[in-house]
């Protein structure tokens, strides 16, 4: 398989004491949590790894993509 389309990831929404509903209202983030203070758009931090939300890689983690495609993934990002 190749990286021949734009890959989108599901955001990781973080509750914070300073959070609220602006990310949901203004940026249309979907969550059942309250006080969303941060939206991590892409992450590979242990326990907070981004998951692909579209196309043939839907459901795969960023870690899986990096393992499978290595440098090709980075090169595809450079050409955007």
MORA-V862688 format. One record per pair of residues at least 24 apart in sequence whose ideal C-beta (glycine too) atoms are under 10 Angstrom apart, sorted by the first residue. I is the first residue (numbers start at 0). J is the second residue. D is the distance in Angstrom with one decimal. If there is no record, write none. Layout:
i-><I	I>
j-><J	J>
d-><D	D>
This chain:
i-><0	0	0	0	1	1	1	1	2	2	2	2	2	2	2	2	2	2	3	3	3	4	4	4	4	4	5	5	5	5	6	6	6	6	6	6	6	6	6	6	6	6	6	6	6	7	7	7	7	7	7	7	7	7	8	8	8	8	8	8	8	8	8	8	8	8	8	9	9	9	9	9	9	9	9	9	10	10	10	10	10	10	10	10	10	11	11	11	11	11	11	11	11	11	11	11	11	12	12	12	12	13	13	13	13>
j-><55	56	67	68	55	68	71	75	54	56	64	67	68	71	72	74	75	76	54	55	75	53	54	55	56	75	53	54	75	79	41	49	51	52	53	54	55	56	57	59	61	64	72	75	76	40	41	49	51	52	53	54	56	57	39	40	41	42	48	49	50	51	52	53	60	61	64	40	41	49	50	51	52	53	57	58	35	37	38	39	40	41	42	49	52	37	38	39	40	41	42	44	46	47	48	49	50	36	37	38	39	37	38	39	47>
d-><6.5	7.8	7.9	8.7	9.7	8.5	7.9	9.2	9.9	8.4	8.1	9.6	6.1	6.2	6.5	8.9	4.7	9.4	9.3	9.2	8.9	8.0	5.5	8.1	9.0	10.0	8.0	8.4	9.4	8.1	9.6	9.7	5.7	8.7	7.1	6.8	9.7	6.3	9.5	9.2	9.2	7.4	8.7	8.4	9.5	9.5	9.7	9.7	7.0	5.0	4.6	8.0	9.8	9.2	9.2	6.7	5.3	8.6	9.6	4.1	6.5	6.0	6.0	8.8	9.4	7.0	9.8	9.4	9.9	7.0	5.2	7.9	4.5	9.5	9.7	9.9	9.7	9.4	4.7	6.4	5.5	8.6	9.3	8.2	9.0	8.4	7.4	4.1	8.2	8.7	5.8	8.9	9.7	5.2	8.5	6.7	8.8	8.9	7.3	5.6	7.8	4.1	7.5	6.7	8.4>
